[in-house]
Amino acid sequence: MPEQNYFLAKALEDTLSLAEDPIYIAVLAVEQDEALNAEMKEWHDAYIVDGIREHVDMNGDIDATQ
């Protein structure tokens, strides 16, 4: 049991310290920014999916069926 308690305490500590990390906070804000994500999708659709080569989705995965 002591090992499980240590594991849970360590996981909680890591999670709390991550939530206070300024880089993590900035990345989270970017991921949740709907306006930025919409603009990135527009750029993706205009410049990545150009019909000349395979379709590349927002994750960078290639779908040759499109």
N, C-alpha and C positions, 0 to 999 in steps of 0.2 A: 503493500500500500504506500509506503513512503515514496517509492519511485513514481507512482501515479500522481501523488500530490505535487512532487517536484515538477513533473512534466506539465501539469495544469498551471501551476504557478508561473513557470517559465513561459508557457504559451500566452498567458494573460499579460505578463510583463512585456513580452515582445509586441503584442498587439497594441497595448497602450503606448509604448514608446514609438511605434510606427505611426500611430494616429497623431503624434506630436511632431513628427518629422516634417520640416517645411517643404522638402522636395515631394514627399508623399502627398501632402496637402495640395500642392500646386498641380501635380499630375491628376489627382482626383478632381480638382476643379476643371481642368481641361477636358477630362473624360465626360464630365457632366454638363459641359457648356453646349447647349442645344444649337445656338447660333453658329458657334465655331464648327461643330460637327456637320451642320447643314452646308456651310461654306466649303468644308473639306470634301464633302460628297459631290458638290458642284464641280470642284476642281478635278476630282477623281473621274467623274463622268465625262468631263470635257477633254481631259488630257491623257488619261490612262486608258479609258475604254474608247479607242478611236476607230474601231472597226477594222484596222489593218492587221492587228495581231490578236492573239487569244484574249478573252475577257479576263481581267484581273479584278477580283472583288476587293472590298475594303480591307480585308485581312491580308491581301497580297497573294491569295490563292488563285491559281490559274484554272479557268473553266473553258476548255476548248470547245464546248458544245454551243456556246453563244455566238 
